[in-house]
Amino acid sequence: MSEMYFLQKCIISAEDAKGSYSQMSNLDIDPTTKEMYINMLTDLTKHLHYLNDRFNYLKKQNPPE
């Protein structure tokens, strides 16, 4: 299996986790926990940016035949 395959899997999983963190940050919980989820969401957004950039780079290097 290729790097692009695993990148797609990672992107899908990270998007799912991002949605969950976003929902958890909106729950009626203590401020410290809310801040933790927001920070995790911020970090995951940065990771997704890298994953998407890498995926798009590989896609341009290996166009479908």
Long-range contacts (C-beta under 8 A, 24 or more apart in sequence): 3-58, 4-55, 4-58, 4-59, 4-62, 7-51, 7-54, 7-55, 7-58, 8-55, 10-51, 11-48, 11-51, 11-52, 11-55, 14-44, 14-47, 14-48, 14-51, 15-48, 17-44, 18-44, 18-45, 18-48
